[in-house]
Amino acid sequence: MSIDKYETLNQERKIQHTKRKVAAYCRVSTDNEDQANSFESQQRYFRQYIERNPDWELYEVFAEIKLA
């Protein structure tokens, strides 16, 4: 491989940019209304936080709901 071709390949690789897939984890431990609102707030917060980072892509929101 010639040096010119190698440099061209390196430049193309720099241009290619893949987003990092990230996940969010939300947890609610009681069934009262405040916790239900908290769960929705958590999801909204993480979605907005991830959307503000151009290098990230939301993969999934994981949820753990344990009613006490």
N, C-alpha and C positions, 0 to 999 in steps of 0.2 A: 504494500500500500504506500503510495507516495505521501509526502508530508502535506502537500496541498489538499489531498483528499482527506487525510486525517483531521486537519484543521476544520475543514468543512463539516465533517461529521460531528466534531465537538461543538461547533456553533449551532448545529441543528439540535443537538441534545440540550443545550442551554435554553433554547426557545421552547422546547416541549416542556410543559409544566403540568404535573398532575396534582390534583387536590388531595389533601389528606382526609380520609374518611374518619369521622369522629362520631361518637355516640354520647348520648346524655342518659343520666340515671336519676330518676325521680323516685321519691319514697314517701309514703303516707302510712302512718301507724295507727290511726283511729278513724272511726267513721263519722265523727262530728263534722258539721258543715264547714267550719274553719279549715279543717284539714283537706276537705274536698276542694275548697278554693285554693289552698296552698298547692295542691297537686297541679291544678291548672296554671297557677302562677309559676311554678317550677318549670313546667313544660314551656311556657311562653318565654321565660327568662333564658333558658338554654337554647331554644330555637333562635331567638334574637341575637344572643351572644355568638352563636356559631355563624349566623348569616352575616355578622359584621366582620368576620375574618375571611377575606377572599381566598385564602389558601385552604380553607376547610369546606367539607361537604358533609351534611348531616347524613349519617348512615341509618341510625335508628334511635328512637327514644325508648329506653328500657324503663319499666315501672315495677315497683314493688309495693303492693298494697297489703298491709297486715293489719287487719282490724282487731283492736283490743277489746 
